[in-house]
Amino acid sequence: MSAIAIALAEMGHEVSGTDLREHPVLERVRAAQVDVRIGHDRSLVHGVDAVTASSAIPDRNIELDEARNTNVTVLRRAGMLASICAQAKSIAVAGTHGKTTTTSMLMLMMAEAGMRPSFVVGGDVTDVGTGAQWTRGEWLVVEADESDGTHLELPLYGTILTNVEVDHLDHYGSFDAIVESFGTYLSQIDGPKVVCSDDAVASELATRHGAVTYGCEPGADIRATDVRADNGAFVFDVLQHDVRLGSIELPMRGIHNVVNATGAIAMALQVGVAFDDIRNALAKFGGVARRFDVRGVDGGATFVDDYAHLPSEISAVLAATRHSGDKWKRVIAVFQPNRYNRISEIWADYGAAFGDADIVVLTDIYASGTTPIPGVTGKLIVNAVTEHDPKQRVVWLPQRDDLVQFVAGEARDGDIVLSMGCGDIATLPSEVLDVRSPR
């Protein structure tokens, strides 16, 4: 929502909004001349032309209720984002994960080429310090969220599809319905379609919809090859139909980010970005907030925060950490599960996700607006991990104070502490650092 607010303000609209509590992102929203208030108030929607809200906001919210009662237009987030996309030649990045990083990479490649793209993404792009910008140029690069069907409502010129995995079953009901939604999504796009062939489901969709494919595996139209780790970064060659285009230096950890970069490269080539501009943009890519975000070092221990919350994301981030070449002595993984309905459906899939961690610290579920389900707690993931590997050291700490104290006392010289999840776990590194080194 913050990115949408910033984009609308930069388009010249008068924008206001509310949140329940202060958050650092609100200062960036205010800097875009958005009138931000803390606490909801019915009077704040009086006199406005339209009201929009995240799908996480319940319909009974007093501002939404007041807008309906006073005949103010109420748009879902998807509707507002669709209206923004209609103002430019829009390229979206869709998929279960990897969207924010891939969107940011593509935007920076196009900017390097002088194409002045606007963008709306789900996290702050480190290189520009914001998650949105409206340049009034021809192009818009946008992240297409599938969680509530937003991706199906956007008027798009082209798309990247990163992968298709199990998630958001509360909205779709079944994995087949998720796959069908992405098939419908691809069928609606007349321009370039770029799809990851390393993902089996996405690869089948690519074949069905005549997409350009990318990845690290043989057979992809745009392929990363000769991939080698280099002290927390990667160097790799790019082939187009088995013809070498050149070498890329990517200052990020993790093979999954090499794949993300390859997807952005494939689309950049489709819209006419020169390979030299692609190479230059990636060489200085600063990443995205909450994607392997180093928050501090204390007593020789490194504290990192990451948005990873699905099993495959956790596995990828931990593998990237273990094999980055940084030579950390121990990897301590701290995970906060998210959404009761998600965990009720896929808790068993987390069992194998923590194999590259020396210690797994698990806390309770962050609701994210979902209703508690009897018997569904973070203890389900404790059970899944211990059943998968009885020798794995697993610590169950459902209370936040206990979690902070344990991590503060456990981390030692040479360790990396990696906190993961999409709830309020993002503040854990600062809480731990405060305990270890009181101001």
Secondary structure, DSSP 4 states (H G I P E B T S, - for coil): -HHHHHHHHHTT---EEEESS--HHHHHHHHTT-EEEES--GGGGTT-SEEEE-TTS-TT-HHHHHHHHTT-EEEEHHHHHHHHHTTSEEEEEESSSSHHHHHHHHHHHHHHTT---EEEEEEEETTTTEEEE---SSEEEEE---TTSGGGG---SEEEE----S--HHHHSSHHHHHHHHHHHHHT--S-EEEETTSHHHHHHHHHHT-EEEESSTT-SEEEEEEEE-SS-EEEEEEETTEEEEEEEE-S--HHHHHHHHHHHHHHHHTT--HHHHHHHHHT---BTTSSEEEEEETTEEEEEE---SHHHHHHHHHHHHTSSS--SEEEEEE--B-HHHHHHHGGGGTTTTTT-SEEEE---B-TTPPP-TT-STHHHHHHHHHH-TTSEEEE--SHHHHHHHHHHH--TTEEEEEE-SSGGGGHHHHHHHHHS--
